[in-house]
Amino acid sequence: MIKALDFLVLLAYCLFIYSLSNQATLTPPMLFDYIDKFYHAGAYFVLGLLLWRTLRHATQSPIILALFCAGAGSLFGATDEWHQSFVIGRNSDIIDWLADSIGVSLAALCLYQYQRFWLK
């Protein structure tokens, strides 16, 4: 039951990101230049946490789990940027994808360190 719930929450969050990417205009508060990169990294940090929670049942190795979460999240970010290239009013940006990848990788690194050092 927990595995299914974890997967459903991950799926809902991915659909949420997709729905944001599908909007022609998205105007979050711009407090300073390039703050949108922090928004990307933050959103994908959460994705990394949800990926870890969902995939933790698949392996006992924290390093494999961290690498898989970072890779899967980065791949999702790449497909999201590709999707945005087809949305009128939006553009695809490799720097946004890098911010996505940094966010999901940071989440995987934090959870890896937590599991490795504090759960023993």
Phi, psi and omega in degrees: 000317180296319179300316180294319179294317177302315180296318180295321177294317177298314179298316179298320180292320176298319177294325176297313177299316179300318181294324176294320180290337184275354180278136182295322177230135178223113186238082174286163179301128180257087183284332177203168180300141176066019177294336179299333177292325176290324176297316178299310182298320179295317179296320181280339170298314177298319177300319178299319177298317181290323176298314180301313182298321181286319187269355183297341180281345187275335183212154176263352182272115181296325181290320177296316180298316180296315180295319180293318178298315180297317180293315181294319179294320178294320177296318177298320177298320178295317179291328177293317177295322177297317178301319181296335180293343179261353182270125180296130180094351179245163174222160179265136184223125180294331178292324174298318178297320177297320177296319176301312182295321177296316180298312182291324179291323177296319177297315180297318179296315179299315180291325176298312180295319178299311182292323184288321188255326186259346180261007180270000000 
